[in-house]
Amino acid sequence: MDVKFDRFASAAFLAVGVLFMIGSRKLASSSYGSSVGPDIFPFVLGLVLSLLSIRLFYEAFRGKGQESRKEKLQYKPFIIILLSTLIYVLTLETIGYVITTFLFLFVCFQTMERNKWVTSLIISAGFSGIIYYLFVNVLKGTLPGWPIWFS
């Protein structure tokens, strides 16, 4: 990978992460009936993104003397995951968290590694179900669980 690109990407992701953290502070600290406020997830997401971008910058700076090899850009997986993300965002509330997250993860895993569909199926179902259970039942948060027409 190009060292200049890594540095630029790390700076851009750091800016996005910091903006997430600043923007999350402007959200209400808690919502009605929930002990977990809507500000926690964006703040943690921004923090993780910032920390990962700092690490990327460090690794790009440290590895600047290494010889870079040209890798073929893979446009097809990128476009599939980008479209999957857009569909996920647009259908989350109408279809519900569990189904859309399961489908999104399954499509992304299959895009990255085609022949392991059983593993993708198990991880996608487990992740979407466990995260929904933990967030809704343990943390007392709210997520659109199942579609209205399903229940």
KETILUM-291465 format. One record per atom (N, C-alpha, C, O): x, y, z; atom name; chain; residue in three letters. Coordinates in steps of 0.02 Angstrom, whole numbers. Each point is the difference from the previous one (the first is absolute). Layout:
X|Y|Z|CA|A|ALA
...
***
This chain:
43|-59|0|N|A|MET
-43|59|0|CA|A|MET
45|62|0|C|A|MET
56|-2|25|O|A|MET
-80|55|-52|N|A|ASP
36|62|-6|CA|A|ASP
4|34|68|C|A|ASP
-51|8|34|O|A|ASP
111|13|-14|N|A|VAL
9|31|66|CA|A|VAL
-35|68|3|C|A|VAL
-30|17|51|O|A|VAL
32|20|-106|N|A|LYS
-35|65|-1|CA|A|LYS
-75|-9|10|C|A|LYS
-32|37|37|O|A|LYS
5|-87|-71|N|A|PHE
-72|-14|6|CA|A|PHE
-17|-19|72|C|A|PHE
-51|23|27|O|A|PHE
93|-65|4|N|A|ASP
-13|-20|70|CA|A|ASP
1|59|46|C|A|ASP
-42|6|45|O|A|ASP
89|39|-54|N|A|ARG
3|60|42|CA|A|ARG
-61|44|-10|C|A|ARG
-30|24|48|O|A|ARG
11|-14|-111|N|A|PHE
-59|41|-14|CA|A|PHE
-63|-32|28|C|A|PHE
-41|33|31|O|A|PHE
35|-99|-40|N|A|ALA
-59|-36|25|CA|A|ALA
-2|3|76|C|A|ALA
-54|9|29|O|A|ALA
111|-16|4|N|A|SER
0|3|73|CA|A|SER
-20|69|25|C|A|SER
-35|6|50|O|A|SER
58|46|-84|N|A|ALA
-20|68|20|CA|A|ALA
-75|11|-11|C|A|ALA
-34|31|42|O|A|ALA
8|-56|-98|N|A|ALA
-71|7|-14|CA|A|ALA
-43|-38|51|C|A|ALA
-50|26|24|O|A|ALA
71|-88|-8|N|A|PHE
-38|-39|48|CA|A|PHE
5|29|71|C|A|PHE
-47|-4|38|O|A|PHE
104|33|-22|N|A|LEU
7|33|65|CA|A|LEU
-48|59|5|C|A|LEU
-33|9|51|O|A|LEU
28|30|-105|N|A|ALA
-46|56|-1|CA|A|ALA
-73|-24|7|C|A|ALA
-39|30|38|O|A|ALA
22|-82|-74|N|A|VAL
-68|-28|5|CA|A|VAL
-14|-26|71|C|A|VAL
-54|12|27|O|A|VAL
103|-46|2|N|A|GLY
-9|-26|68|CA|A|GLY
-9|56|51|C|A|GLY
-43|-5|44|O|A|GLY
82|58|-50|N|A|VAL
-6|56|47|CA|A|VAL
-68|34|-11|C|A|VAL
-32|20|49|O|A|VAL
11|-13|-111|N|A|LEU
-66|31|-13|CA|A|LEU
-57|-43|28|C|A|LEU
-49|26|24|O|A|LEU
56|-93|-28|N|A|PHE
-49|-44|31|CA|A|PHE
-4|12|75|C|A|PHE
-55|5|28|O|A|PHE
113|1|5|N|A|MET
0|10|72|CA|A|MET
-30|67|18|C|A|MET
-38|5|49|O|A|MET
55|47|-86|N|A|ILE
-28|67|13|CA|A|ILE
-75|0|-13|C|A|ILE
-38|27|40|O|A|ILE
18|-57|-96|N|A|GLY
-72|-2|-16|CA|A|GLY
-40|-41|49|C|A|GLY
-58|17|13|O|A|GLY
87|-69|15|N|A|SER
-37|-41|47|CA|A|SER
-13|37|65|C|A|SER
-49|-15|35|O|A|SER
90|61|-17|N|A|ARG
-10|40|60|CA|A|ARG
-61|46|-7|C|A|ARG
-28|22|51|O|A|ARG
7|-8|-111|N|A|LYS
-58|43|-11|CA|A|LYS
-66|-38|2|C|A|LYS
-53|30|2|O|A|LYS
57|-97|-1|N|A|LEU
-61|-41|5|CA|A|LEU
-22|-2|73|C|A|LEU
39|12|45|O|A|LEU
-102|-27|-35|N|A|ALA
-27|-5|67|CA|A|ALA
37|-56|37|C|A|ALA
18|-51|-30|O|A|ALA
-7|60|95|N|A|SER
39|-50|37|CA|A|SER
-39|-63|13|C|A|SER
30|-53|10|O|A|SER
-96|55|-9|N|A|SER
-39|-61|8|CA|A|SER
-67|9|-33|C|A|SER
-26|56|-6|O|A|SER
-3|-111|-14|N|A|SER
-66|2|-30|CA|A|SER
-49|-30|48|C|A|SER
18|-35|47|O|A|SER
-81|49|-58|N|A|TYR
-52|-24|44|CA|A|TYR
-2|-76|2|C|A|TYR
-4|-32|-53|O|A|TYR
6|4|112|N|A|GLY
-5|-72|8|CA|A|GLY
65|-37|-14|C|A|GLY
-1|-61|-6|O|A|GLY
56|96|1|N|A|SER
63|-32|-15|CA|A|SER
55|26|45|C|A|SER
7|61|9|O|A|SER
32|-107|20|N|A|SER
55|22|41|CA|A|SER
62|15|-42|C|A|SER
47|31|25|O|A|SER
-46|-53|-87|N|A|VAL
55|14|-46|CA|A|VAL
-24|55|-48|C|A|VAL
-49|-10|-36|O|A|VAL
83|65|37|N|A|GLY
-20|56|-43|CA|A|GLY
24|-8|-71|C|A|GLY
44|-41|-14|O|A|GLY
-72|80|-31|N|A|PRO
19|-4|-70|CA|A|PRO
69|31|-13|C|A|PRO
26|-5|-56|O|A|PRO
4|36|107|N|A|ASP
65|31|-10|CA|A|ASP
58|-49|11|C|A|ASP
56|16|-20|O|A|ASP
-68|-72|51|N|A|ILE
55|-45|18|CA|A|ILE
30|-35|-61|C|A|ILE
61|2|-9|O|A|ILE
-102|-32|-33|N|A|PHE
27|-37|-58|CA|A|PHE
39|44|-48|C|A|PHE
55|-19|-19|O|A|PHE
-80|78|-1|N|A|PRO
40|41|-46|CA|A|PRO
66|23|32|C|A|PRO
51|6|-33|O|A|PRO
-53|8|98|N|A|PHE
62|20|34|CA|A|PHE
51|-56|-1|C|A|PHE
59|11|-16|O|A|PHE
-80|-71|34|N|A|VAL
46|-58|1|CA|A|VAL
24|-15|-71|C|A|VAL
59|-15|-10|O|A|VAL
-104|19|-39|N|A|LEU
19|-11|-69|CA|A|LEU
53|51|-23|C|A|LEU
49|-18|-32|O|A|LEU
-60|81|49|N|A|GLY
49|52|-17|CA|A|GLY
67|-11|35|C|A|GLY
52|12|-30|O|A|GLY
-54|-34|93|N|A|LEU
61|-14|36|CA|A|LEU
39|-57|-31|C|A|LEU
60|4|-9|O|A|LEU
-95|-58|-8|N|A|VAL
33|-58|-32|CA|A|VAL
29|21|-68|C|A|VAL
56|-19|-16|O|A|VAL
-95|56|-23|N|A|LEU
24|23|-65|CA|A|LEU
62|44|7|C|A|LEU
47|-6|-39|O|A|LEU
-47|50|89|N|A|SER
57|44|11|CA|A|SER
62|-40|20|C|A|SER
55|12|-25|O|A|SER
-64|-60|70|N|A|LEU
57|-41|22|CA|A|LEU
28|-41|-57|C|A|LEU
61|-6|-7|O|A|LEU
-105|-24|-33|N|A|LEU
24|-39|-57|CA|A|LEU
35|44|-52|C|A|LEU
48|-23|-32|O|A|LEU
-72|84|22|N|A|SER
33|44|-48|CA|A|SER
69|22|25|C|A|SER
46|9|-40|O|A|SER
-39|0|105|N|A|ILE
65|17|28|CA|A|ILE
48|-59|-10|C|A|ILE
59|10|-17|O|A|ILE
-84|-70|27|N|A|ARG
42|-59|-12|CA|A|ARG
20|-6|-73|C|A|ARG
57|-16|-16|O|A|ARG
-104|28|-29|N|A|LEU
15|-2|-71|CA|A|LEU
54|51|-18|C|A|LEU
45|-15|-39|O|A|LEU
-50|75|67|N|A|PHE
50|52|-14|CA|A|PHE
68|-22|25|C|A|PHE
51|9|-34|O|A|PHE
-49|-38|94|N|A|TYR
63|-24|29|CA|A|TYR
30|-55|-44|C|A|TYR
60|2|-13|O|A|TYR
-101|-49|-9|N|A|GLU
26|-54|-42|CA|A|GLU
23|25|-68|C|A|GLU
49|-24|-27|O|A|GLU
-85|73|-1|N|A|ALA
21|28|-64|CA|A|ALA
64|40|8|C|A|ALA
43|-3|-44|O|A|ALA
-35|38|99|N|A|PHE
61|39|12|CA|A|PHE
58|-47|12|C|A|PHE
55|11|-25|O|A|PHE
-66|-64|64|N|A|ARG
52|-49|16|CA|A|ARG
21|-39|-62|C|A|ARG
58|-17|-7|O|A|ARG
-105|1|-35|N|A|GLY
14|-42|-58|CA|A|GLY
14|39|-64|C|A|GLY
-4|-28|-54|O|A|GLY
21|93|60|N|A|LYS
9|39|-61|CA|A|LYS
60|-21|-40|C|A|LYS
1|13|-61|O|A|LYS
49|-44|92|N|A|GLY
59|-22|-36|CA|A|GLY
-10|-67|-35|C|A|GLY
41|-20|-41|O|A|GLY
-95|-16|58|N|A|GLN
-12|-64|-31|CA|A|GLN
-20|8|-72|C|A|GLN
-31|50|-19|O|A|GLN
47|-99|-19|N|A|GLU
-17|3|-71|CA|A|GLU
-74|-14|-9|C|A|GLU
-27|-48|27|O|A|GLU
-5|91|-64|N|A|SER
-72|-10|-11|CA|A|SER
-11|-40|-64|C|A|SER
34|11|-50|O|A|SER
-80|-57|53|N|A|ARG
-16|-39|-59|CA|A|ARG
-70|21|-23|C|A|ARG
-44|15|41|O|A|ARG
35|-15|-104|N|A|LYS
-64|19|-29|CA|A|LYS
-49|-58|7|C|A|LYS
15|-56|-20|O|A|LYS
-72|71|49|N|A|GLU
-53|-50|5|CA|A|GLU
-57|20|-46|C|A|GLU
-14|59|-9|O|A|GLU
-18|-108|-19|N|A|LYS
-56|13|-43|CA|A|LYS
-60|22|43|C|A|LYS
-18|-34|47|O|A|LYS
-11|90|-65|N|A|LEU
-58|24|36|CA|A|LEU
-61|-43|-16|C|A|LEU
-11|-18|-58|O|A|LEU
-26|2|110|N|A|GLN
-58|-43|-9|CA|A|GLN
-63|42|5|C|A|GLN
-26|13|54|O|A|GLN
1|9|-111|N|A|TYR
-58|44|-3|CA|A|TYR
-65|-37|14|C|A|TYR
-44|26|34|O|A|TYR
38|-87|-59|N|A|LYS
-62|-37|7|CA|A|LYS
-19|-12|74|C|A|LYS
-56|15|19|O|A|LYS
101|-41|23|N|A|PRO
-18|-8|71|CA|A|PRO
-15|66|34|C|A|PRO
-45|4|42|O|A|PRO
81|48|-60|N|A|PHE
-13|66|29|CA|A|PHE
-70|25|-17|C|A|PHE
-36|24|44|O|A|PHE
17|-31|-106|N|A|ILE
-67|23|-21|CA|A|ILE
-55|-43|33|C|A|ILE
-51|27|20|O|A|ILE
63|-92|-15|N|A|ILE
-50|-43|32|CA|A|ILE
-10|19|73|C|A|ILE
-56|5|24|O|A|ILE
111|6|12|N|A|ILE
-5|18|71|CA|A|ILE
-29|70|8|C|A|ILE
-38|12|46|O|A|ILE
56|34|-90|N|A|LEU
-28|68|2|CA|A|LEU
-76|-1|-11|C|A|LEU
-37|31|38|O|A|LEU
15|-68|-89|N|A|LEU
-72|-5|-13|CA|A|LEU
-36|-36|58|C|A|LEU
-56|18|18|O|A|LEU
88|-69|10|N|A|SER
-29|-36|57|CA|A|SER
-9|47|59|C|A|SER
-50|-3|36|O|A|SER
100|45|-25|N|A|THR
-4|48|55|CA|A|THR
-57|50|-11|C|A|THR
-37|15|47|O|A|THR
30|9|-107|N|A|LEU
-55|47|-15|CA|A|LEU
-68|-33|10|C|A|LEU
-45|30|29|O|A|LEU
38|-91|-53|N|A|ILE
-63|-36|9|CA|A|ILE
-13|-13|74|C|A|ILE
-57|6|23|O|A|ILE
109|-24|14|N|A|TYR
-5|-11|72|CA|A|TYR
-26|62|36|C|A|TYR
-46|-4|41|O|A|TYR
75|61|-57|N|A|VAL
-20|62|32|CA|A|VAL
-72|18|-17|C|A|VAL
-38|23|43|O|A|VAL
19|-32|-106|N|A|LEU
-67|19|-22|CA|A|LEU
-55|-48|25|C|A|LEU
-58|21|5|O|A|LEU
75|-83|10|N|A|THR
-52|-49|20|CA|A|THR
2|-18|74|C|A|THR
-39|-42|22|O|A|THR
84|71|17|N|A|LEU
8|-19|70|CA|A|LEU
-64|8|40|C|A|LEU
-19|-46|37|O|A|LEU
-14|102|-42|N|A|GLU
-60|11|40|CA|A|GLU
-61|-38|-25|C|A|GLU
-41|-22|40|O|A|GLU
35|13|-105|N|A|THR
-59|-34|-26|CA|A|THR
4|-76|7|C|A|THR
-50|-33|13|O|A|THR
109|5|-22|N|A|ILE
8|-73|4|CA|A|ILE
22|-21|70|C|A|ILE
-15|-56|21|O|A|ILE
50|99|14|N|A|GLY
22|-16|68|CA|A|GLY
73|-16|3|C|A|GLY
31|-18|-50|O|A|GLY
-2|25|110|N|A|TYR
71|-9|10|CA|A|TYR
23|-71|-13|C|A|TYR
50|-11|-35|O|A|TYR
-85|-37|62|N|A|VAL
24|-69|-2|CA|A|VAL
5|-25|-72|C|A|VAL
51|-28|-20|O|A|VAL
-103|37|-20|N|A|ILE
-1|-25|-68|CA|A|ILE
49|39|-44|C|A|ILE
39|-31|-37|O|A|ILE
-40|98|40|N|A|THR
44|39|-43|CA|A|THR
73|-10|18|C|A|THR
43|-4|-44|O|A|THR
-27|0|109|N|A|THR
70|-12|19|CA|A|THR
23|-69|-22|C|A|THR
56|-7|-25|O|A|THR
-98|-42|33|N|A|PHE
16|-68|-23|CA|A|PHE
14|0|-75|C|A|PHE
52|-26|-21|O|A|PHE
-96|55|-19|N|A|LEU
9|1|-72|CA|A|LEU
62|40|-21|C|A|LEU
37|-20|-44|O|A|LEU
-28|77|76|N|A|PHE
58|43|-15|CA|A|PHE
66|-37|14|C|A|PHE
44|-1|-42|O|A|PHE
-39|-29|101|N|A|LEU
61|-36|17|CA|A|LEU
11|-60|-46|C|A|LEU
56|-13|-21|O|A|LEU
-109|-23|6|N|A|PHE
6|-58|-44|CA|A|PHE
26|20|-69|C|A|PHE
45|-32|-27|O|A|PHE
-74|85|-1|N|A|VAL
22|24|-66|CA|A|VAL
73|23|3|C|A|VAL
39|-16|-45|O|A|VAL
-20|52|98|N|A|CYS
69|24|5|CA|A|CYS
49|-58|9|C|A|CYS
52|0|-32|O|A|CYS
-69|-48|74|N|A|PHE
45|-57|9|CA|A|PHE
7|-40|-65|C|A|PHE
54|-23|-16|O|A|PHE
-109|14|-19|N|A|GLN
3|-37|-63|CA|A|GLN
38|38|-54|C|A|GLN
31|-30|-43|O|A|GLN
-34|96|46|N|A|THR
38|40|-47|CA|A|THR
75|-8|12|C|A|THR
39|-3|-47|O|A|THR
-20|-1|111|N|A|MET
71|-6|16|CA|A|MET
26|-71|-9|C|A|MET
57|-10|-21|O|A|MET
-99|-40|37|N|A|GLU
22|-69|-4|CA|A|GLU
-59|-44|-21|C|A|GLU
-40|-20|42|O|A|GLU
36|5|-105|N|A|ARG
-59|-32|-29|CA|A|ARG
-15|-70|24|C|A|ARG
-58|-15|12|O|A|ARG
106|-28|-3|N|A|ASN
-13|-70|9|CA|A|ASN
-16|-21|72|C|A|ASN
-11|-59|12|O|A|ASN
10|105|34|N|A|LYS
-15|-18|70|CA|A|LYS
-69|26|20|C|A|LYS
-5|41|46|O|A|LYS
-47|-64|-81|N|A|TRP
-67|27|13|CA|A|TRP
-29|-24|66|C|A|TRP
-40|36|30|O|A|TRP
58|-96|-7|N|A|VAL
-27|-24|64|CA|A|VAL
29|41|58|C|A|VAL
-36|19|46|O|A|VAL
101|-6|-49|N|A|THR
32|42|51|CA|A|THR
-30|70|-1|C|A|THR
-14|28|52|O|A|THR
4|0|-111|N|A|SER
-29|66|-7|CA|A|SER
-71|2|29|C|A|SER
-19|47|34|O|A|SER
-18|-100|-48|N|A|LEU
-69|-5|25|CA|A|LEU
-1|-2|77|C|A|LEU
-40|36|31|O|A|LEU
83|-76|-2|N|A|ILE
1|-7|73|CA|A|ILE
23|65|34|C|A|ILE
-30|23|48|O|A|ILE
84|7|-74|N|A|ILE
26|61|30|CA|A|ILE
-50|57|-8|C|A|ILE
-11|38|47|O|A|ILE
-20|-31|-105|N|A|SER
-49|53|-12|CA|A|SER
-60|-6|46|C|A|SER
-22|49|30|O|A|SER
-5|-109|-25|N|A|ALA
-58|-11|43|CA|A|ALA
18|10|73|C|A|ALA
-37|32|38|O|A|ALA
94|-60|-17|N|A|GLY
21|7|70|CA|A|GLY
13|72|19|C|A|GLY
-22|23|53|O|A|GLY
57|13|-96|N|A|PHE
15|70|15|CA|A|PHE
-62|42|5|C|A|PHE
-9|37|49|O|A|PHE
-35|-42|-98|N|A|SER
-60|42|1|CA|A|SER
-45|-17|59|C|A|SER
-28|45|31|O|A|SER
21|-109|-15|N|A|GLY
-42|-20|57|CA|A|GLY
30|19|67|C|A|GLY
-35|25|44|O|A|GLY
99|-39|-35|N|A|ILE
33|14|64|CA|A|ILE
4|76|13|C|A|ILE
-15|22|56|O|A|ILE
33|17|-105|N|A|ILE
4|72|9|CA|A|ILE
-69|29|14|C|A|ILE
-6|44|43|O|A|ILE
-45|-68|-77|N|A|TYR
-67|25|14|CA|A|TYR
-20|-17|72|C|A|TYR
-26|43|36|O|A|TYR
37|-104|-15|N|A|TYR
-17|-21|68|CA|A|TYR
38|41|52|C|A|TYR
-29|25|47|O|A|TYR
94|-17|-57|N|A|LEU
40|38|49|CA|A|LEU
-22|73|3|C|A|LEU
-7|27|55|O|A|LEU
-4|4|-112|N|A|PHE
-18|70|0|CA|A|PHE
-70|12|29|C|A|PHE
-10|47|38|O|A|PHE
-37|-89|-57|N|A|VAL
-70|11|20|CA|A|VAL
-13|-26|71|C|A|VAL
-31|35|40|O|A|VAL
53|-95|-24|N|A|ASN
-17|-30|64|CA|A|ASN
50|16|56|C|A|ASN
-21|11|57|O|A|ASN
85|-9|-72|N|A|VAL
49|13|52|CA|A|VAL
10|74|10|C|A|VAL
-2|24|57|O|A|VAL
13|14|-111|N|A|LEU
12|71|6|CA|A|LEU
-64|42|0|C|A|LEU
3|61|11|O|A|LEU
-59|-93|-23|N|A|LYS
-66|34|-1|CA|A|LYS
-4|55|-52|C|A|LYS
-32|52|11|O|A|LYS
64|-63|-68|N|A|GLY
-3|46|-55|CA|A|GLY
-59|-18|-46|C|A|GLY
-36|-48|13|O|A|GLY
28|87|-65|N|A|THR
-54|-14|-47|CA|A|THR
29|-7|-70|C|A|THR
40|41|-22|O|A|THR
-62|-92|-12|N|A|LEU
17|-12|-70|CA|A|LEU
-62|-24|-36|C|A|LEU
-42|-33|30|O|A|LEU
35|48|-95|N|A|PRO
-56|-28|-37|CA|A|PRO
12|-74|-12|C|A|PRO
35|-18|-48|O|A|PRO
-62|-24|91|N|A|GLY
15|-72|-1|CA|A|GLY
-26|-37|-60|C|A|GLY
39|-27|-39|O|A|GLY
-104|24|32|N|A|TRP
-32|-37|-54|CA|A|TRP
-47|46|-38|C|A|TRP
-23|50|28|O|A|TRP
9|-64|-90|N|A|PRO
-45|43|-39|CA|A|PRO
-71|-2|29|C|A|PRO
-20|-50|31|O|A|PRO
-16|103|-40|N|A|ILE
-68|6|25|CA|A|ILE
-44|-55|-30|C|A|ILE
-41|-29|35|O|A|ILE
49|16|-99|N|A|TRP
-41|-50|-34|CA|A|TRP
17|-71|20|C|A|TRP
-37|-46|-16|O|A|TRP
94|35|51|N|A|PHE
21|-66|20|CA|A|PHE
-31|-21|67|C|A|PHE
-10|-60|12|O|A|PHE
-4|108|31|N|A|SER
-25|-17|66|CA|A|SER
-74|4|7|C|A|SER
-27|-13|53|O|A|SER
***
